[in-house]
Structure formats: C-alpha cells, structure tokens
Amino acid sequence: MIAELEYKARRDALGVKLSNNSVAVLFSAEPKSRSNDTEYPYRQNSSFYYVSGFKEDNSALIFVKTKKGLKTILFVQGKDKKAELWSGKRLGEKRAKEKFLVNEVYAMSKLQEKLKEFLTNKKSLYYDFSLDYSKIKMLKRESKEIFAHKNIALLIGEMRLIKSATEIELIKKAIKITKEAHHAAMRFDKKDKFEYQLQAEIEYVFKSNGAYSDAYTSIVAGGNSANTLHYVKNDKILKQGELILIDAGCEYEYYASDITRTIPVNGKFTKPQKELYNMVLGVQKKIIKMVKPHVKRSTLQARSEKLLTLGMIKLGILKGDYKKLIKKKKHKKYFPHGIGHWMGLDVHDEAPYKYHNDSEIPLSSGMVLTIEPAIYCDKNDKSIPKKYRGIGIRIEDNILVTSKNYENLSKNIAKSVAAIEKKGTVFALKAYYGKGNNEL
C-alpha cells in the first residue's frame, strides 16, 4: 500500500509545476452504466488516484496556488444513511479530514460555491481536457475572467513516468499473480475446451490471489484468432495442433501487469510453430538487452523491425533486401504495432512519449515499459509458406529501467519452448493416458 505521505509528496510536487495565482481541479471517475440501471464495477480515475489515493466516486481535489503557497482541498460525498444502505459506506468529510493530509475537506454539494471563491482573481485554471462536456462547461462558467486554461493531465502524466519504490513493488506483486495465472493456463487441460474456459481459469487465479480486477480484457486467441490484435470475443473452441496467444494481466491495488505468452493447445510446439516462436523470442531477448537509461524507444522500435524483417527473410515470409523491405514497410503487414508502451496505473500508462518541444523522451531509471515483438501470419495469406499460415505469436514482458540497464520483472514466467512444454507436461500426460496408453 502507498502511504498518505507519498500522496502528499505528489501533491506538493504537482503544486511546484503550477503557475502562481492559479487553480487546478481534478475530478473522480464517473460510474459507468452497463445496462439500464446496472453499472460496471467502479474504478477510480488514475490521475485523480495518483495524487489523492481516494477511491470513492463523486469527489474532487482542488489546488489553489498563490504567492502565499499551496492549498489543497478535497471534496467528498457527504454521509447519507439511505444511500449507504444501497451502495455501501462512505468515508465522509470528518474521516476524510483525519485520513488525508489536505488543508480542507468539504462535501461535494459545496463544490460550485467554493469553486467561485477559489477562482476569484486567479489567472490560470488547470483541468483535464478529456473531461466530459458538462464538467468543462461548469468550469468555464465559473472562470469567465481567467485567460489561461491548461491541461493538468499533461503535468501528472510527466510525474507518472518515473515510478517510486512502492509503485514498483505493487507492479511486481501484480506480475507475480499474473505469473501464476499464465502457468495455470499452460497446465490447464485444453482438450475440447473453449477459449472462454481458459480465460475463466486465468481470471480465477487473479481473483483468488487478491487481484480483484483485470488490468484489461483478457485476450485468449486460439489459432488464426491470434492475428486479430485486440481479439476479446474468446468464444471459439481450442483446436489440437494450434497455438493460443494469451495476453492477460491483473491489476493489483490499481497497478497493472501486461503479459503475453503464446502456447500450444496440446502442450507441444510443431516444427513450424517452433521456428516462428524462436525467431520472435530471439528478437525480444535482444531488444530487452538494449534497455538502459538514455536509450530511445524509437531506437528499440527500429532495431526490432530490422531483426524481425531479417528473421522473416530467413523463414521465407519476406523476400528481398531488408533495407528495401523496411523502406517500403513490407514488414508492417506482419508486425504492425509498436515494440512496447509505458505501464503503471494504467496498462497503457497515461504518460508522455515526447517533451513539449516534440523531442522524444529517452528511457530513464524508474520507468516501466513492455517489450512485445510479434509476428502475425493470417491463414488466408497465400504469399507466405503454407506451414506458417494461421499462426500468430506475441511475446511480452514488463521491463523496469534501472540506473545502469534493466530488470525484467516478468522473467519468471515460462517463455522458452522447453519451459512452456515442461509446464504443459501435466496436460500432455493426461492426453496420452486418455488414449489408453499404459506406458511412457
């Protein structure tokens, strides 16, 4: 758990970034309707949570900065016994003031009244430009005299780039749980099962280990479905002899993990599957070794594209000079996405990739990113060797940039062909004995 002192330190650091004579407003996430009068499980807005540590909806955090200093004000849902009967207990103003190191606490019903007061004679207003229209309209109405409107999400995003020691430990915990889930998937008897049954096995492990939420909708893509990058239907039967691309990660105390492994349905890779898999794995290992401070993501991207292109030429998927192929972007047909992304409070962490002057932000100690090379060979692609058609492979790990190089936070999740096949031994033996065999 992150201590309140760390949240206060973040608020103070954000205050330093605000201009004098300004007000900054952050709102909690709104509950989302699932259908009619039912809602999705509530999940707090990541940036609001980053500086507040507050998980309730119908709340706001305001910063008022003047020459005298910084003042922080938290607005919370007031206590209401009837509402709490239906939706659960609320912290309320009194307990919020005791728990959080802010200057003032008020009920949300007083927000507009207090906002008028705070905005008087101020020159700048910071808020998240992605807010829903009603809140933007309200802020603009109350700040008619203010000339400068600035996006606070950009400032918080910059802060979120570098993870604290506590944040890294929470990410490690999420990855540890995700490791158990992926290993359970490797051991799971997949014969005649549907993708959603394997998904259920994975998500059971998440929840039974204290990760009450997925970091994103799990992808469990058997066979050619793996060639749909964000395949989430997970409704097809798993076929013997095919691979399954599993992109699944849990969220622990709001911090994400994001792991992809590609495994065989029957526990054993075929020769063509192994050829493609080892090519992608070899690329991933080389790219991970490049991770260190001052390296740019664009360098990792360019190198991964070169290595994958050379690998595809060797396997007969692409033909010609690799420089010309890359120039014509022929490799993009088989590797259309980036080599990785920031990860933290969001699986695709809301942190910038470029400075305000549009120059690229290099890697720095404390950043966490994914490295995920892939190859997607659609079953209807007649231009590639038949043995590779219908195979999609992605291998993804979560990497911490350290002061000298990197730490692969997910290194303990089976990844080599031998390690994956060993994890699948239980299933393979079941399948063997299920056919009436009585000896090894």
C-alpha positions as a Markdown table, in Angstrom:
| # | Residue | x | y | z |
|---|---|---|---|---|
| 1 | Met | 0.0 | 0.0 | 0.0 |
| 2 | Ile | 1.1 | 3.5 | -0.7 |
| 3 | Ala | 1.4 | 5.7 | 2.4 |
| 4 | Glu | -0.5 | 9.0 | 2.6 |
| 5 | Leu | 2.8 | 10.8 | 2.9 |
| 6 | Glu | 3.7 | 9.7 | -0.6 |
| 7 | Tyr | 0.4 | 11.0 | -2.0 |
| 8 | Lys | 1.1 | 14.3 | -0.2 |
| 9 | Ala | 4.6 | 14.5 | -1.7 |
| 10 | Arg | 3.0 | 14.0 | -5.1 |
| 11 | Arg | 0.5 | 16.8 | -4.5 |
| 12 | Asp | 3.4 | 19.1 | -3.4 |
| 13 | Ala | 5.4 | 18.2 | -6.5 |
| 14 | Leu | 2.4 | 18.9 | -8.7 |
| 15 | Gly | 2.0 | 22.2 | -6.9 |
| 16 | Val | 5.5 | 23.2 | -7.8 |
| 17 | Lys | 4.5 | 22.8 | -11.5 |
| 18 | Leu | 1.5 | 25.1 | -11.2 |
| 19 | Ser | 1.9 | 28.7 | -12.1 |
| 20 | Asn | 1.3 | 31.3 | -9.4 |
| 21 | Asn | -2.2 | 32.7 | -8.9 |
| 22 | Ser | -3.8 | 29.5 | -10.3 |
| 23 | Val | -6.4 | 26.9 | -9.5 |
| 24 | Ala | -6.2 | 23.2 | -10.5 |
| 25 | Val | -9.2 | 20.9 | -10.5 |
| 26 | Leu | -9.2 | 17.1 | -10.6 |
| 27 | Phe | -12.4 | 15.0 | -10.6 |
| 28 | Ser | -13.0 | 11.4 | -9.7 |
| 29 | Ala | -14.2 | 9.0 | -12.4 |
| 30 | Glu | -17.9 | 8.7 | -13.1 |
| 31 | Pro | -19.7 | 5.4 | -12.5 |
| 32 | Lys | -20.3 | 3.7 | -15.9 |
| 33 | Ser | -23.7 | 2.2 | -16.9 |
| 34 | Arg | -23.6 | -1.4 | -18.0 |
| 35 | Ser | -27.2 | -1.7 | -19.0 |
| 36 | Asn | -30.4 | 0.1 | -17.7 |
| 37 | Asp | -29.8 | 0.6 | -14.0 |
| 38 | Thr | -26.8 | -1.6 | -13.5 |
| 39 | Glu | -23.2 | -0.4 | -13.5 |
| 40 | Tyr | -19.7 | -1.7 | -14.2 |
| 41 | Pro | -17.6 | -2.2 | -11.1 |
| 42 | Tyr | -16.3 | 1.2 | -10.2 |
| 43 | Arg | -12.7 | 2.1 | -10.9 |
| 44 | Gln | -11.2 | 5.4 | -9.9 |
| 45 | Asn | -9.6 | 7.8 | -12.5 |
| 46 | Ser | -5.9 | 7.0 | -12.5 |
| 47 | Ser | -4.6 | 10.6 | -12.4 |
| 48 | Phe | -7.0 | 11.6 | -9.6 |
| 49 | Tyr | -6.0 | 8.5 | -7.6 |
| 50 | Tyr | -2.3 | 9.2 | -8.3 |
| 51 | Val | -2.4 | 12.5 | -6.3 |
| 52 | Ser | -5.2 | 11.6 | -3.8 |
| 53 | Gly | -5.2 | 7.9 | -3.0 |
| 54 | Phe | -9.0 | 8.3 | -2.8 |
| 55 | Lys | -11.1 | 5.5 | -4.3 |
| 56 | Glu | -14.7 | 6.9 | -4.0 |
| 57 | Asp | -16.7 | 8.5 | -6.8 |
| 58 | Asn | -18.4 | 11.9 | -6.6 |
| 59 | Ser | -15.3 | 13.5 | -5.4 |
| 60 | Ala | -12.8 | 16.2 | -6.4 |
| 61 | Leu | -9.4 | 17.6 | -5.5 |
| 62 | Ile | -8.6 | 21.3 | -5.9 |
| 63 | Phe | -5.2 | 23.0 | -5.7 |
| 64 | Val | -5.1 | 26.8 | -5.1 |
| 65 | Lys | -1.7 | 28.3 | -5.6 |
| 66 | Thr | -0.8 | 31.9 | -4.7 |
| 67 | Lys | 2.3 | 33.7 | -3.6 |
| 68 | Lys | 1.5 | 32.6 | 0.0 |
| 69 | Gly | 1.8 | 29.0 | -1.0 |
| 70 | Leu | -0.2 | 25.9 | -2.0 |
| 71 | Lys | -3.5 | 24.9 | -0.5 |
| 72 | Thr | -5.2 | 21.5 | -1.3 |
| 73 | Ile | -8.9 | 21.0 | -0.8 |
| 74 | Leu | -10.7 | 17.6 | -1.1 |
| 75 | Phe | -14.4 | 17.3 | -1.8 |
| 76 | Val | -16.2 | 14.0 | -0.9 |
| 77 | Gln | -19.6 | 12.5 | -1.0 |
| 78 | Gly | -21.4 | 13.5 | 2.2 |
| 79 | Lys | -22.7 | 10.9 | 4.6 |
| 80 | Asp | -26.2 | 9.6 | 3.7 |
| 81 | Lys | -27.6 | 6.6 | 5.6 |
| 82 | Lys | -30.2 | 5.8 | 3.0 |
| 83 | Ala | -27.7 | 5.9 | 0.1 |
| 84 | Glu | -25.2 | 3.9 | 2.0 |
| 85 | Leu | -27.8 | 1.2 | 2.6 |
| 86 | Trp | -27.8 | 0.5 | -1.1 |
| 87 | Ser | -24.3 | 1.4 | -2.2 |
| 88 | Gly | -22.0 | 0.9 | 0.9 |
| 89 | Lys | -20.4 | 3.1 | 3.5 |
| 90 | Arg | -18.8 | 6.4 | 2.5 |
| 91 | Leu | -15.8 | 7.9 | 4.3 |
| 92 | Gly | -17.5 | 11.3 | 4.7 |
| 93 | Glu | -16.0 | 14.7 | 5.5 |
| 94 | Lys | -14.9 | 14.1 | 9.1 |
| 95 | Arg | -12.9 | 10.9 | 8.4 |
| 96 | Ala | -11.5 | 12.2 | 5.2 |
| 97 | Lys | -10.0 | 15.2 | 7.0 |
| 98 | Glu | -8.5 | 12.7 | 9.5 |
| 99 | Lys | -7.1 | 10.4 | 6.9 |
| 100 | Phe | -5.8 | 12.7 | 4.1 |
| 101 | Leu | -3.1 | 15.3 | 4.5 |
| 102 | Val | -5.0 | 18.1 | 2.8 |
| 103 | Asn | -5.8 | 21.6 | 4.1 |
| 104 | Glu | -9.6 | 21.4 | 3.9 |
| 105 | Val | -12.4 | 18.9 | 3.2 |
| 106 | Tyr | -15.9 | 19.7 | 2.1 |
| 107 | Ala | -19.0 | 17.8 | 0.8 |
| 108 | Met | -19.3 | 17.7 | -3.0 |
| 109 | Ser | -22.6 | 19.7 | -2.6 |
| 110 | Lys | -20.4 | 22.7 | -1.8 |
| 111 | Leu | -18.1 | 22.4 | -4.8 |
| 112 | Gln | -19.6 | 25.1 | -7.1 |
| 113 | Glu | -19.9 | 27.6 | -4.2 |
| 114 | Lys | -16.3 | 27.0 | -3.1 |
| 115 | Leu | -15.0 | 27.0 | -6.7 |
| 116 | Lys | -16.3 | 30.5 | -7.3 |
| 117 | Glu | -14.4 | 31.6 | -4.2 |
| 118 | Phe | -11.2 | 29.9 | -5.2 |
| 119 | Leu | -11.3 | 31.2 | -8.8 |
| 120 | Thr | -11.7 | 34.9 | -7.8 |
| 121 | Asn | -8.8 | 37.0 | -9.1 |
| 122 | Lys | -6.9 | 33.9 | -10.4 |
| 123 | Lys | -5.1 | 34.0 | -13.8 |
| 124 | Ser | -4.9 | 30.3 | -14.7 |
| 125 | Leu | -7.2 | 27.2 | -14.5 |
| 126 | Tyr | -5.8 | 23.7 | -14.8 |
| 127 | Tyr | -8.1 | 20.7 | -15.5 |
| 128 | Asp | -8.1 | 17.5 | -17.5 |
| 129 | Phe | -9.1 | 18.5 | -21.1 |
| 130 | Ser | -10.6 | 15.0 | -21.6 |
| 131 | Leu | -13.4 | 15.7 | -19.0 |
| 132 | Asp | -17.0 | 15.2 | -20.1 |
| 133 | Tyr | -18.6 | 18.3 | -21.5 |
| 134 | Ser | -20.8 | 19.1 | -18.5 |
| 135 | Lys | -17.8 | 19.5 | -16.2 |
| 136 | Ile | -15.9 | 21.5 | -18.7 |
| 137 | Lys | -18.9 | 23.8 | -19.2 |
| 138 | Met | -19.2 | 24.2 | -15.4 |
| 139 | Leu | -15.5 | 25.1 | -15.0 |
| 140 | Lys | -15.6 | 27.6 | -17.9 |
| 141 | Arg | -18.8 | 29.2 | -16.5 |
| 142 | Glu | -17.1 | 29.7 | -13.1 |
| 143 | Ser | -13.9 | 31.0 | -14.6 |
| 144 | Lys | -15.1 | 33.6 | -17.1 |
| 145 | Glu | -12.3 | 36.1 | -16.2 |
| 146 | Ile | -9.5 | 33.6 | -16.4 |
| 147 | Phe | -7.5 | 33.8 | -19.6 |
| 148 | Ala | -5.3 | 30.7 | -19.4 |
| 149 | His | -6.8 | 27.2 | -19.4 |
| 150 | Lys | -4.2 | 24.5 | -19.1 |
| 151 | Asn | -4.3 | 20.7 | -19.2 |
| 152 | Ile | -3.3 | 19.2 | -15.8 |
| 153 | Ala | -3.3 | 15.7 | -17.3 |
| 154 | Leu | 0.0 | 16.5 | -19.0 |
| 155 | Leu | 1.7 | 17.6 | -15.8 |
| 156 | Ile | 0.5 | 14.5 | -13.9 |
| 157 | Gly | 1.5 | 12.3 | -16.9 |
| 158 | Glu | 5.1 | 13.5 | -16.7 |
| 159 | Met | 5.1 | 12.7 | -13.0 |
| 160 | Arg | 3.8 | 9.2 | -13.6 |
| 161 | Leu | 6.7 | 8.4 | -15.9 |
| 162 | Ile | 9.0 | 7.6 | -13.0 |
| 163 | Lys | 7.8 | 5.0 | -10.6 |
| 164 | Ser | 8.5 | 5.2 | -6.8 |
| 165 | Ala | 9.9 | 2.1 | -4.9 |
| 166 | Thr | 6.4 | 1.5 | -3.6 |
| 167 | Glu | 4.8 | 1.6 | -7.1 |
| 168 | Ile | 7.4 | -0.8 | -8.4 |
| 169 | Glu | 6.6 | -3.3 | -5.6 |
| 170 | Leu | 2.9 | -3.1 | -6.4 |
| 171 | Ile | 3.7 | -3.8 | -10.1 |
| 172 | Lys | 5.9 | -6.7 | -9.0 |
| 173 | Lys | 3.0 | -8.1 | -7.0 |
| 174 | Ala | 0.6 | -7.8 | -9.9 |
| 175 | Ile | 3.2 | -9.6 | -12.1 |
| 176 | Lys | 3.7 | -12.4 | -9.5 |
| 177 | Ile | -0.1 | -13.1 | -9.5 |
| 178 | Thr | -0.1 | -12.9 | -13.3 |
| 179 | Lys | 2.7 | -15.4 | -13.5 |
| 180 | Glu | 0.6 | -17.9 | -11.5 |
| 181 | Ala | -2.3 | -17.3 | -13.9 |
| 182 | His | -0.2 | -17.9 | -17.1 |
| 183 | His | 1.4 | -21.0 | -15.6 |
| 184 | Ala | -2.1 | -22.3 | -14.7 |
| 185 | Ala | -3.1 | -21.7 | -18.4 |
| 186 | Met | -0.1 | -23.8 | -19.5 |
| 187 | Arg | -1.1 | -26.7 | -17.2 |
| 188 | Phe | -4.8 | -26.5 | -17.9 |
| 189 | Asp | -6.3 | -29.4 | -19.9 |
| 190 | Lys | -7.3 | -27.5 | -23.0 |
| 191 | Lys | -8.6 | -30.5 | -25.0 |
| 192 | Asp | -12.1 | -29.7 | -26.4 |
| 193 | Lys | -12.3 | -26.5 | -24.3 |
| 194 | Phe | -13.4 | -23.1 | -25.4 |
| 195 | Glu | -11.3 | -20.0 | -25.2 |
| 196 | Tyr | -13.6 | -18.5 | -22.5 |
| 197 | Gln | -13.0 | -21.6 | -20.3 |
| 198 | Leu | -9.3 | -20.9 | -20.4 |
| 199 | Gln | -10.0 | -17.2 | -19.8 |
| 200 | Ala | -12.0 | -18.2 | -16.7 |
| 201 | Glu | -9.1 | -20.3 | -15.4 |
| 202 | Ile | -6.7 | -17.3 | -15.7 |
| 203 | Glu | -9.1 | -14.8 | -14.1 |
| 204 | Tyr | -9.9 | -17.2 | -11.3 |
| 205 | Val | -6.2 | -17.2 | -10.4 |
| 206 | Phe | -6.2 | -13.3 | -10.4 |
| 207 | Lys | -9.2 | -13.0 | -8.1 |
| 208 | Ser | -8.2 | -15.9 | -5.8 |
| 209 | Asn | -4.9 | -14.1 | -5.2 |
| 210 | Gly | -6.2 | -10.7 | -4.3 |
| 211 | Ala | -6.2 | -9.1 | -7.7 |
| 212 | Tyr | -9.9 | -8.2 | -8.0 |
| 213 | Ser | -9.7 | -6.7 | -11.4 |
| 214 | Asp | -8.1 | -7.4 | -14.8 |
| 215 | Ala | -5.8 | -4.7 | -16.0 |
| 216 | Tyr | -7.6 | -5.0 | -19.4 |
| 217 | Thr | -9.9 | -7.5 | -21.1 |
| 218 | Ser | -8.0 | -10.8 | -21.4 |
| 219 | Ile | -7.1 | -11.9 | -24.9 |
| 220 | Val | -7.3 | -15.7 | -25.3 |
| 221 | Ala | -6.9 | -16.3 | -29.0 |
| 222 | Gly | -6.6 | -19.8 | -30.5 |
| 223 | Gly | -5.3 | -20.4 | -33.9 |
| 224 | Asn | -5.9 | -17.7 | -36.5 |
| 225 | Ser | -7.8 | -15.5 | -34.0 |
| 226 | Ala | -4.3 | -14.5 | -32.7 |
| 227 | Asn | -3.9 | -12.5 | -35.9 |
| 228 | Thr | -6.6 | -10.1 | -34.6 |
| 229 | Leu | -4.5 | -7.9 | -32.3 |
| 230 | His | -7.3 | -7.0 | -29.8 |
| 231 | Tyr | -9.3 | -10.2 | -30.1 |
| 232 | Val | -11.5 | -10.4 | -27.0 |
| 233 | Lys | -14.5 | -12.5 | -28.1 |
| 234 | Asn | -12.8 | -15.6 | -26.7 |
| 235 | Asp | -15.7 | -17.8 | -27.9 |
| 236 | Lys | -14.1 | -20.4 | -30.2 |
| 237 | Ile | -13.1 | -23.9 | -29.4 |
| 238 | Leu | -9.4 | -24.6 | -28.9 |
| 239 | Lys | -8.1 | -27.0 | -31.6 |
| 240 | Gln | -5.4 | -29.6 | -31.2 |
| 241 | Gly | -2.2 | -28.7 | -33.1 |
| 242 | Glu | -2.8 | -24.9 | -32.9 |
| 243 | Leu | -1.3 | -22.2 | -30.7 |
| 244 | Ile | -3.1 | -19.9 | -28.2 |
| 245 | Leu | -2.0 | -16.3 | -27.8 |
| 246 | Ile | -2.8 | -15.3 | -24.2 |
| 247 | Asp | -2.5 | -11.6 | -23.5 |
| 248 | Ala | -3.6 | -11.3 | -19.9 |
| 249 | Gly | -2.6 | -9.3 | -16.8 |
| 250 | Cys | -4.1 | -8.4 | -13.5 |
| 251 | Glu | -4.3 | -5.2 | -11.6 |
| 252 | Tyr | -3.2 | -5.1 | -8.0 |
| 253 | Glu | -4.0 | -2.1 | -5.9 |
| 254 | Tyr | -4.6 | -0.1 | -9.1 |
| 255 | Tyr | -1.2 | -1.1 | -10.7 |
| 256 | Ala | -1.1 | -3.1 | -13.9 |
| 257 | Ser | 0.7 | -6.0 | -15.3 |
| 258 | Asp | 0.7 | -6.8 | -19.0 |
| 259 | Ile | 2.0 | -10.2 | -20.1 |
| 260 | Thr | 1.6 | -12.2 | -23.4 |
| 261 | Arg | 2.6 | -15.8 | -23.9 |
| 262 | Thr | 1.9 | -18.0 | -26.9 |
| 263 | Ile | 1.5 | -21.6 | -26.0 |
| 264 | Pro | 0.4 | -24.8 | -27.8 |
| 265 | Val | -3.1 | -26.3 | -27.2 |
| 266 | Asn | -1.8 | -29.8 | -26.8 |
| 267 | Gly | 1.4 | -28.9 | -24.9 |
| 268 | Lys | 3.9 | -29.3 | -27.7 |
| 269 | Phe | 5.0 | -27.0 | -30.5 |
| 270 | Thr | 5.1 | -28.2 | -34.0 |
| 271 | Lys | 8.3 | -27.6 | -36.0 |
| 272 | Pro | 6.9 | -24.6 | -38.0 |
| 273 | Gln | 5.4 | -23.1 | -34.8 |
| 274 | Lys | 8.8 | -23.5 | -33.0 |
| 275 | Glu | 10.6 | -21.9 | -35.9 |
| 276 | Leu | 8.4 | -18.8 | -35.8 |
| 277 | Tyr | 8.3 | -18.7 | -32.0 |
| 278 | Asn | 12.1 | -18.9 | -31.6 |
| 279 | Met | 12.6 | -16.2 | -34.1 |
| 280 | Val | 10.3 | -13.8 | -32.2 |
| 281 | Leu | 11.8 | -14.8 | -28.9 |
| 282 | Gly | 15.3 | -14.2 | -30.2 |
| 283 | Val | 14.3 | -10.7 | -31.2 |
| 284 | Gln | 12.7 | -10.0 | -27.9 |
| 285 | Lys | 15.7 | -11.1 | -25.9 |
| 286 | Lys | 18.0 | -8.8 | -28.0 |
| 287 | Ile | 15.6 | -5.8 | -27.6 |
| 288 | Ile | 15.3 | -6.3 | -23.8 |
| 289 | Lys | 19.2 | -6.3 | -23.6 |
| 290 | Met | 19.2 | -2.8 | -25.2 |
| 291 | Val | 17.1 | -1.3 | -22.5 |
| 292 | Lys | 19.0 | 1.2 | -20.3 |
| 293 | Pro | 18.9 | 4.9 | -19.4 |
| 294 | His | 19.2 | 7.4 | -22.3 |
| 295 | Val | 18.1 | 4.9 | -25.0 |
| 296 | Lys | 15.1 | 6.0 | -27.0 |
| 297 | Arg | 12.0 | 3.9 | -27.7 |
| 298 | Ser | 12.3 | 4.7 | -31.4 |
| 299 | Thr | 15.8 | 3.0 | -31.3 |
| 300 | Leu | 14.2 | -0.1 | -29.9 |
| 301 | Gln | 11.4 | 0.1 | -32.5 |
| 302 | Ala | 13.8 | 0.4 | -35.4 |
| 303 | Arg | 16.0 | -2.4 | -34.2 |
| 304 | Ser | 13.1 | -4.7 | -33.6 |
| 305 | Glu | 11.7 | -4.1 | -37.1 |
| 306 | Lys | 15.1 | -4.8 | -38.6 |
| 307 | Leu | 15.6 | -8.0 | -36.6 |
| 308 | Leu | 12.0 | -9.3 | -37.4 |
| 309 | Thr | 12.4 | -8.5 | -41.0 |
| 310 | Leu | 15.7 | -10.4 | -41.2 |
| 311 | Gly | 14.0 | -13.3 | -39.4 |
| 312 | Met | 11.1 | -13.3 | -41.8 |
| 313 | Ile | 13.5 | -13.3 | -44.8 |
| 314 | Lys | 15.3 | -16.3 | -43.3 |
| 315 | Leu | 12.0 | -18.1 | -42.9 |
| 316 | Gly | 10.8 | -17.2 | -46.4 |
| 317 | Ile | 7.9 | -15.0 | -45.3 |
| 318 | Leu | 9.5 | -11.9 | -46.9 |
| 319 | Lys | 11.8 | -11.9 | -49.9 |
| 320 | Gly | 14.4 | -9.3 | -50.9 |
| 321 | Asp | 16.8 | -6.8 | -49.3 |
| 322 | Tyr | 15.8 | -6.0 | -45.7 |
| 323 | Lys | 16.6 | -2.3 | -46.2 |
| 324 | Lys | 14.3 | -2.0 | -49.2 |
| 325 | Leu | 11.6 | -4.1 | -47.4 |
| 326 | Ile | 11.7 | -1.8 | -44.4 |
| 327 | Lys | 11.7 | 1.3 | -46.5 |
| 328 | Lys | 8.6 | 0.0 | -48.3 |
| 329 | Lys | 7.2 | -1.0 | -44.8 |
| 330 | Lys | 6.6 | -4.6 | -46.1 |
| 331 | His | 7.2 | -5.9 | -42.5 |
| 332 | Lys | 4.3 | -3.9 | -41.2 |
| 333 | Lys | 1.9 | -6.5 | -42.6 |
| 334 | Tyr | 3.3 | -8.9 | -40.1 |
| 335 | Phe | 4.3 | -6.6 | -37.2 |
| 336 | Pro | 2.0 | -3.5 | -37.4 |
| 337 | His | 2.4 | -2.3 | -33.8 |
| 338 | Gly | 5.0 | -0.7 | -31.5 |
| 339 | Ile | 7.6 | -2.6 | -29.6 |
| 340 | Gly | 6.1 | -1.5 | -26.3 |
| 341 | His | 4.5 | 1.1 | -24.1 |
| 342 | Trp | 4.6 | 2.7 | -20.7 |
| 343 | Met | 2.9 | 0.7 | -17.9 |
| 344 | Gly | 1.8 | 1.6 | -14.4 |
| 345 | Leu | -1.6 | 2.8 | -13.0 |
| 346 | Asp | -2.9 | 2.1 | -16.5 |
| 347 | Val | -1.9 | -0.8 | -18.6 |
| 348 | His | -1.1 | 1.8 | -21.3 |
| 349 | Asp | 0.1 | 4.3 | -18.8 |
| 350 | Glu | -1.1 | 7.9 | -19.5 |
| 351 | Ala | 2.4 | 9.3 | -19.6 |
| 352 | Pro | 4.0 | 11.3 | -22.5 |
| 353 | Tyr | 6.4 | 9.9 | -25.1 |
| 354 | Lys | 7.6 | 13.3 | -26.1 |
| 355 | Tyr | 8.6 | 16.6 | -24.5 |
| 356 | His | 6.7 | 19.8 | -25.1 |
| 357 | Asn | 9.1 | 20.7 | -27.9 |
| 358 | Asp | 8.2 | 17.4 | -29.6 |
| 359 | Ser | 11.5 | 15.7 | -29.0 |
| 360 | Glu | 11.4 | 12.1 | -27.8 |
| 361 | Ile | 11.7 | 11.3 | -24.1 |
| 362 | Pro | 14.5 | 8.8 | -23.6 |
| 363 | Leu | 14.4 | 5.9 | -21.1 |
| 364 | Ser | 15.3 | 6.8 | -17.5 |
| 365 | Ser | 15.7 | 4.9 | -14.3 |
| 366 | Gly | 12.3 | 4.2 | -12.7 |
| 367 | Met | 10.4 | 3.9 | -16.0 |
| 368 | Val | 8.4 | 0.7 | -16.6 |
| 369 | Leu | 7.6 | -0.4 | -20.2 |
| 370 | Thr | 6.6 | -3.5 | -22.1 |
| 371 | Ile | 8.7 | -5.2 | -24.8 |
| 372 | Glu | 6.4 | -7.2 | -27.1 |
| 373 | Pro | 7.7 | -8.2 | -30.6 |
| 374 | Ala | 5.3 | -10.3 | -32.6 |
| 375 | Ile | 4.5 | -11.9 | -36.0 |
| 376 | Tyr | 1.0 | -12.3 | -37.4 |
| 377 | Cys | 0.6 | -14.7 | -40.3 |
| 378 | Asp | -3.1 | -14.8 | -41.4 |
| 379 | Lys | -4.4 | -18.1 | -42.6 |
| 380 | Asn | -5.5 | -16.5 | -45.9 |
| 381 | Asp | -2.1 | -15.0 | -46.7 |
| 382 | Lys | -1.1 | -17.0 | -49.8 |
| 383 | Ser | 2.2 | -15.1 | -50.1 |
| 384 | Ile | 3.8 | -16.9 | -47.2 |
| 385 | Pro | 4.8 | -20.6 | -46.8 |
| 386 | Lys | 1.7 | -22.7 | -46.1 |
| 387 | Lys | 3.2 | -24.1 | -42.9 |
| 388 | Tyr | 3.1 | -20.7 | -41.2 |
| 389 | Arg | -0.4 | -19.6 | -42.2 |
| 390 | Gly | -2.8 | -19.2 | -39.3 |
| 391 | Ile | -0.1 | -18.6 | -36.7 |
| 392 | Gly | 0.1 | -15.5 | -34.6 |
| 393 | Ile | 2.8 | -15.1 | -32.0 |
| 394 | Arg | 3.4 | -12.3 | -29.5 |
| 395 | Ile | 5.8 | -12.5 | -26.5 |
| 396 | Glu | 5.5 | -9.6 | -24.0 |
| 397 | Asp | 7.4 | -8.9 | -20.8 |
| 398 | Asn | 7.4 | -6.0 | -18.3 |
| 399 | Ile | 10.7 | -4.2 | -18.0 |
| 400 | Leu | 12.0 | -1.8 | -15.3 |
| 401 | Val | 14.7 | 0.7 | -16.4 |
| 402 | Thr | 17.4 | 0.7 | -13.7 |
| 403 | Ser | 20.2 | 3.1 | -13.1 |
| 404 | Lys | 22.6 | 1.1 | -15.3 |
| 405 | Asn | 20.4 | -1.1 | -17.5 |
| 406 | Tyr | 17.1 | -3.0 | -16.8 |
| 407 | Glu | 15.3 | -5.6 | -14.7 |
| 408 | Asn | 12.9 | -8.0 | -16.4 |
| 409 | Leu | 10.1 | -8.0 | -13.8 |
| 410 | Ser | 8.4 | -11.0 | -15.5 |
| 411 | Lys | 11.4 | -13.1 | -16.1 |
| 412 | Asn | 10.0 | -15.9 | -14.0 |
| 413 | Ile | 7.1 | -16.5 | -16.3 |
| 414 | Ala | 7.9 | -19.5 | -18.6 |
| 415 | Lys | 8.9 | -18.3 | -22.0 |
| 416 | Ser | 11.2 | -20.7 | -23.8 |
| 417 | Val | 9.8 | -23.5 | -25.8 |
| 418 | Ala | 11.3 | -26.0 | -23.4 |
| 419 | Ala | 9.9 | -24.2 | -20.3 |
| 420 | Ile | 6.4 | -23.9 | -21.8 |
| 421 | Glu | 6.3 | -27.5 | -22.9 |
| 422 | Lys | 7.5 | -28.5 | -19.4 |
| 423 | Lys | 4.7 | -26.6 | -17.8 |
| 424 | Gly | 2.3 | -28.3 | -20.2 |
| 425 | Thr | 3.5 | -31.8 | -19.2 |
| 426 | Val | 0.6 | -32.4 | -16.9 |
| 427 | Phe | -1.8 | -31.8 | -19.7 |
| 428 | Ala | 0.3 | -33.8 | -22.2 |
| 429 | Leu | 0.3 | -36.8 | -19.9 |
| 430 | Lys | -3.4 | -36.6 | -19.4 |
| 431 | Ala | -3.9 | -36.6 | -23.1 |
| 432 | Tyr | -1.5 | -39.5 | -23.5 |
| 433 | Tyr | -3.1 | -41.8 | -20.9 |
| 434 | Gly | -6.6 | -40.7 | -22.1 |
| 435 | Lys | -5.9 | -42.6 | -25.3 |
| 436 | Gly | -5.5 | -45.8 | -23.4 |
| 437 | Asn | -1.6 | -45.8 | -23.3 |
| 438 | Asn | -0.2 | -47.5 | -20.3 |
| 439 | Glu | 3.5 | -46.6 | -20.6 |
| 440 | Leu | 5.6 | -43.6 | -21.1 |
